[in-house]
Amino acid sequence: MHELTAIVIGATGQTGELLVEKLLQDHAFQKVRVLARRAISSTNPRSENVIVNFSCQAEVKKAIGNGDIIFSCIGTTMKSVKGDKQLYRSIDYDINVNCAKLGYENGVSRFVLMSAIGANVASSNFYLKLKGETEEAVASVPFESVHIMQPSMLLGKRKERRTGESLAKAISKAASLLLVGALQKYKPIESAIVADAMIAASKLSVKGVHRYTYPEINDLVSLK
């Protein structure tokens, strides 16, 4: 495999930050281009940080540039957008879909998306419906391959505190012992494992659209 150029969106979140760190440690990648709304400091010579206005498609297309794989961990929360569902959609859906379409136009061949367990366009839940719509839109772009991670609750340290999340994680960890068989996909998982799985998936010589829940995400890490 030739040395790869990765393009990352959503690099300031819990999983995205870990993903960038791991990509920079992986010498299969000669360049890691991070697209963000603000400057991200890095002293690694293989890191290229591009400040971009995601609402301007011409700017996004230029920022994506030439590369092999787009990794997306971008997403928000209702708290961050103060309950504005349209703003929420503009981040979770519009940025992902625009980057997928523009990246494909630029010659990118693979897209690796972090979504969520339960994503479904038919869901009555706003979050899961939006995730499902995003998955379908990205999957419709004719990349050589699209890899979609569908983790349940993400474990690990966040920069921002979310009310009740620590308690929910503790309960979820305890309950995970009961999640066996078909219920395994609902087990909480470390963000670092998801990041490793995203990198492993990006290197697979397979075509088409592939989705991974808890068991498959762990299987991918064993291949890394």
N, C-alpha and C positions, 0 to 999 in steps of 0.2 A: 504494500500500500504506500502511495506517495505521501509526503508530508501534507497535512491537512490545514486548512484555514477554517476556524470556527467563528461563527457570528453569534453573539449572545445578547438576548434581550431579557430584561428582568433580573439583572445581575446584582441588584441591591437588596433583594429579599433573602430570607433564610437559606433556601435551597440554591438560589442563583449565585449567591456569594460563594458558597461551597463549590458549586459547579465550576466557577471561574478558577478558583484555587486549584482544583483537581485537573482542569484542562491545562493549566500552566505547568503542572508537574508531569504531564504526559507528553513525551517527546514525539508522539505520533502527530502532534499539532505544532506546526511551525509558527502559527500566528493565532492569537485569540483576540478578536475584535469585539469590544463591548460597546453596545449602543445604549446610551442612557440620557436622561434629561439634564443631568448635572455631571460635573467632572468626578471621576473615580481615580484615586491615586494608585499608581502601581510603578514599581521600579523594574519589573521584569521586562527585558528587551523584547520578548515575544508578545507582550500585551499592547494592544492598540485601543485607546479609549476615544470614542467619538460622541460628542454632545449633539443630540438630535431633537428636533421638534417633531414628535410622532404624528402631529396633525397635518404636517406638510409632506405629501407623498413624494414629491421630487427630492426633498431633503432626505427622506428615509431611504429612497432608492440609491442615492449617492452614498449615504452612510453605510449601507449594506455592502456595496462594492462587490468585488469578486471573492468568492469563497466556496466552500464545499458543503458545510452543514450549518443550519440555523438551529440553535438551542433556545427554547423559550420557557422561562419560568415566570413570565410576567403575570401579574394579577393584583387585585386590590381587595379591600374589605368594605363593608357598608359603613363602618366607622370612619374609614379614611375619606370616603366620598360623601359623608354626612347624609347617608340615605338616598343620595341621588342615583337612581337606577340607570338613567341615561349616561351619566358620567362613568358609572361602573362598567356599562357595556362598552363605552368608548375605549376603555383600558383593556378589559379582558378579551373582548371580541375584536374590535376594530384594529388594535395594534397587532395582534396575532395574525389576523387574516391579511391585513395590508402587507406585513413583513413577509408572509408566505408567498403572496402573489408577486410582490416586487423582487423577492429573492429568487424566485423561479425565473423571472424575466432576466435576472442577472446571471443565470447559469448555475445557481445553487441546486444540488441534486437531492439533498436529504433535509428533513425537518424533524426535530425531536421536541415534543410538546409535553409540558407537565400539566395534566388536567386533574381530575378527581374521581374517586370511586362514585358510581351512581350517576355520572354524567349522562343525560338523556334528553333529547329534544322534546320528548313528550311529557317530561316531568312537570308537576304543578309547582315545584320549588324553583324560585327565580334563579338561584345559584346553580343548581344542577341542570336546569334547562339551558342556561347561558353556556355552561361548560359543554353541554352536548352540542349546541349550535356551533360553538367554536371548533370543536373536534370535527364536525361534519364539513365545515367550510375549509379548514386546513387540509383535511383528507381529500377534498375535491380538487386541490391543486395537483397537477400531474407530476409530482416529484418521483424520482426513482423509488424512494421509500419514505414513509412517514411512521414515526414511532411515538406512541402516546402512552405516557405513564399515568396510571389511575390509582394513586395512593389514597389511603384513608387518612386519618389524622397524622400530621407530621410531627415528629418528636425532634427536639434540639433547642438550642438557645436562639431566641429572637431578640432583635434590637429593641423592638417596642413591646410593651406589656399589653396583653389582651385580657380583659376582665373575664375571670372564670376559667381561663384556658388551662392554668396550672392544675386546678382541681379536675378539670375534664380529662387532662392527660393522665393524671394519677389513676382515675377511675378506669380510663380506657386501657391502661397497661394491665391493671388487675383483671379486667374483663377479657383481655385478649387470650387468657389461658383457656377460656371457654369457646373461643372462635376456632373451630377445627373443621376439616373437610371443606365444604362449599362456602363456609363462613370465614375462611382464612383471609379472604380478600378485604375484610373489614378491619383487620388488625392494624394498629398504629405502627408507623415505621419511621426510622431515623431519616432525616433529610439527607444526611451524608450518603446513605445507602441509595436513595433515589438519584442523587447526583452521579454516583458511580454507575448506576444502571443506565442513565441517560447516555453516558460516554460509551459504555459497552454496546448499547443498542446502535449508536451511530456508526460503529465499525462493522456491523453485521453485513454480510454480502447477501442480502435478501431484498426482494422488491415488494412493493405494495404497502398496505396500511396494516400496522401491527399495534395491538393494545396490550398493556401489561398491568395486572393487579398485583397484590402483595406476593403471591407465590412466584409469579413470573419475574417480578422485579428482583427478588432475591436470587433467582436462577441466573439472571443476566449478570449480576455482580460476580458470580462464581466463574464467569467467562472472562472477566476483565483482566 
